[in-house]
């Protein structure tokens, strides 16, 4: 990873209509989903994408909402720590990985089938939207090198 001090644009101030559209999309993306599950999805995608800013934000959000330190520390190894996550959360995390890493193996049928069994159609559509939205945010955070440590969940 380069440590260059090259100028990075501030999307929020230079493309405010786009940024507001992302905020609006984000506000709708988790509608109807358990907030703890939504936080786990955002955290896992952010881990995979290497977005420190989003990791900081969403782990703070999850802690603020009452999720345990243990679950938050283990989410990167959720398959080995399954007992800490519900079947629905495990299905969401697997789908998050498949969609986030789509260039590796697209979205495998077995992963999609497990998610489809764990969520009703409307929830599944919302989950897909949530995963796509956090991936978009991660791309903004990584591209613009947003710095963690400034977010306050309250």
N, C-alpha and C positions, 0 to 999 in steps of 0.2 A: 504494500500500500504506500502510495506516495505521501510525503509529508510536505508537499509544495504549499506555498502560501498564495497560490494563484487565486485571483478574484473569483468569487462565486456570487451569482445574483441572488437577490432576495425575492423569491417568487411572490410572496404575500404582498409586497409593496409594488412590485413592477408588473405583475399580472393579477391585479386584485379581483377582476371578474372571474378568472379561472380559479383563483384561490377560494373565493366565496362559493363557487360551484362545488369545489371539493368539500368544503365545510358542510354545505347543504346535503351532498351525497353521503357524507359520513354520518350526519344526523339521522338519515333514513336507513343506513345500511344494517343496523342491528335491531331494528324495530321488531318486537315480538320474540327476540332471543333472550335467553337468560344472560344478564349482564356479566356474570362471572365467566360464562362460556365465551362471550364476546371478547372479554379481556384476554383470556387464554389464547384465542385465535390471533388477536392482534400481537400478543407477545411472541407467539411461535413464528408467525410470518416475519416479524421484525428480527428475530434471532437469525432466521435463514437468510434474510436479506442484508444482515449486518448493519442495521439502522440503529445506532446508539441512541439517537434522539427519541425515536418511537419506543424503543425498549425502556428507556428511562420513564417516558410519559405513561406508558400503559402498565408497567409494574407499579408505579406510584398510584395510578387509578385503581388497580386491583387491590393494593394494600389499603387504600382509602375506603374501598367498598367492603373491606373485611376479609378478603381472601388471605389464606395463610402464607407465611414466609416459605414454609416447606413446599407447598404446591408450586409457588412461583419459582423457587430454586430448581425444582425438578422438571419443569415443563419441557426443557430441552432434551430430557431423557425420559419422556412420558411412557414410552413402551416398556421400559425397565421398571417404572414406578406406577404401573397401571392402577394399583389399589387406591391411589390418591385421586383418581379421575373417574367420573361416571362413564358408562358405556357411550352416552351421548357426547360427552366431552372428548373421549378417545376417537370417536368417529369424526368429530369436527376437526380435531388436531391432524388426523390422517388426511382428511380432505384438504386442510390448509397446506400441508406439506406437498400434496400432489398438485394443487393449483399453483402454489408458489414456485415449485420446481417443474413447471409444466414442460420445459424443454427437455427434461430428462426422460420422461416416460408418459407424456401427456397426462391425462387423468385416468388411471387404470380402472377398468370396469369393476373389479372387486372392491376397490376403495370407495367408488361412487355408490355401489350397492349397499355397503355397510352404512354409509351416511344416509342413503335413501330409506333404509330400514329404521334408523335412529331418529329421523325427523319426518314430520309430515311435509307435504309438497311445498306449502307456503314457507315453513321454517327453512327447508332446504334451499329454496330460492333466496331467502334472506341471508342465509349462511354464505352462499356463493357470492352474493353481493358484498357482504362484509369482507370476505377474503380478498376479493378483487379490489375493494376500496383501500384496505390496509396496505396491499401491495403497491397501489398508486402512491399512497402517503410515503411508504418506505423509499420509493424511487425519488420523490422530492427531497426527503431527508438526506439520503445518501448523495444524490447529485449535488445538492446545495451545501452539503456538509453542515447540516444543522447541529449545533452543539448541545449535548445533554447537560442537565444540571440547572436548568432555568425554569422548569415546569413546576407548577404548584397545583395539585389536584383539587384544592379547595377553591 
